[in-house]
Amino acid sequence: MNQDAPIWGQHLVLDLAGCPRDRLTNADHLREWVRDLVDAIKMKAYGEPQLEHFATHSFDAAGFTLLQLIETSNICAHFAENLGQVYIDIFSCKRFDNEVAVQVCRKYFAPTSVEMHVLERGRFSPALARAV
């Protein structure tokens, strides 16, 4: 990614698979992960993370959902505890190091595989942006 290119926001999308269940079901562990992640990617948390356990009626969907507001946008994660899968979105109008974010996620969730997508949001020419 060109660090000088004008974009409005950076969006990192991570899909983790093969995560041990015990790493996805401990609320304190999830809060510690997001605190470490915010610090590692040099962001500033805005309040405490919202963390709720959802979808207990569905084996595939059951798990925690976490939302951490950051000064420059948010971090959202869904933990499919029975499948060993984690879905993470980090969106910020301040650039951050994608590899550092992945390293923190690997450390906390020990996935057997990680799929990463990086989106650069709002890549408009100045003339086009004014026309809207």
C-alpha positions in Angstrom: 0.0 0.0 0.0 1.4 3.4 -0.9 1.6 5.3 2.4 1.4 8.7 0.5 -1.6 8.0 -1.7 -4.7 10.0 -0.7 -7.4 7.8 0.7 -10.1 8.5 3.2 -9.8 5.3 5.2 -7.9 2.0 5.5 -10.0 -1.1 6.1 -8.4 -4.4 7.1 -10.6 -7.5 6.9 -9.4 -10.7 8.5 -10.9 -14.2 8.5 -9.2 -16.5 11.0 -9.9 -20.3 11.1 -8.7 -23.2 13.2 -8.7 -21.1 16.4 -8.9 -23.0 19.7 -12.3 -22.6 21.3 -11.0 -21.5 24.7 -9.5 -18.4 23.0 -12.8 -17.3 21.7 -15.0 -17.9 24.7 -13.2 -15.9 27.4 -14.5 -12.3 27.6 -11.4 -11.1 29.6 -9.1 -12.6 26.9 -11.1 -10.8 24.2 -10.9 -7.4 26.0 -7.2 -7.9 26.5 -6.8 -8.7 22.8 -8.5 -5.5 21.7 -6.5 -3.3 24.2 -3.3 -4.8 22.9 -4.4 -4.4 19.2 -5.4 -0.7 19.7 -2.0 -0.1 21.3 0.0 -2.1 18.7 -1.5 -0.2 15.7 -1.1 3.1 17.5 -4.7 4.0 17.8 -6.6 5.6 20.7 -9.6 3.7 22.2 -12.8 5.7 22.7 -14.3 4.2 25.8 -14.5 0.5 26.7 -15.3 -2.2 24.1 -18.9 -3.4 23.8 -18.9 -7.2 24.2 -22.0 -9.3 23.9 -22.6 -13.0 23.5 -25.1 -13.7 20.7 -26.9 -16.4 18.7 -26.9 -19.2 21.3 -29.8 -20.7 19.3 -27.4 -21.4 16.4 -24.4 -23.7 16.7 -22.6 -22.1 13.7 -23.3 -18.5 14.7 -23.0 -18.6 18.5 -20.3 -16.5 20.0 -19.2 -13.0 21.2 -19.4 -9.9 19.1 -17.0 -7.1 20.0 -17.1 -3.4 19.0 -14.3 -1.0 20.0 -14.6 2.6 18.9 -11.3 4.2 18.2 -10.7 7.9 17.7 -10.4 7.3 13.9 -13.3 4.8 13.5 -13.7 1.3 14.9 -12.7 -2.3 15.4 -15.4 -4.9 15.1 -15.0 -8.7 15.6 -17.3 -11.7 15.6 -16.1 -15.0 17.2 -17.8 -18.1 16.0 -16.8 -20.2 19.0 -18.1 -23.6 17.8 -16.4 -23.3 14.4 -13.1 -21.9 15.7 -13.5 -18.9 13.4 -13.0 -15.1 13.9 -14.0 -12.3 11.6 -12.3 -9.0 12.2 -12.7 -5.6 10.6 -10.4 -2.7 11.4 -11.4 0.6 9.8 -9.5 3.9 10.4 -8.9 7.1 8.6 -5.5 7.0 10.2 -3.1 4.6 8.5 -1.8 1.6 10.5 0.5 -1.4 9.9 -1.6 -4.4 8.6 1.1 -6.9 9.5 1.3 -5.7 13.1 -2.5 -6.2 13.4 -2.2 -9.7 12.0 0.6 -10.5 14.4 -1.5 -9.5 17.4 -4.5 -11.5 16.1 -2.2 -14.6 15.6 -0.8 -14.2 19.1 -4.3 -14.1 20.8 -6.2 -16.6 18.7 -3.6 -19.1 17.3 -5.4 -19.7 14.0 -4.3 -22.4 11.6 -5.1 -20.0 8.7 -5.6 -16.3 8.1 -7.2 -14.7 5.1 -6.5 -10.9 4.8 -8.1 -8.3 2.6 -7.0 -4.7 2.6 -9.4 -2.1 1.2 -8.5 1.6 0.7 -11.7 3.5 1.2 -12.6 6.8 -0.4 -10.0 6.9 -3.2 -11.5 9.8 -5.1 -9.8 12.5 -7.1 -10.2 15.9 -5.5 -12.4 17.1 -8.4 -14.7 14.1 -8.2 -15.0 14.4 -4.4 -16.1 18.0 -4.7 -18.7 17.1 -7.3 -20.7 14.9 -5.0 
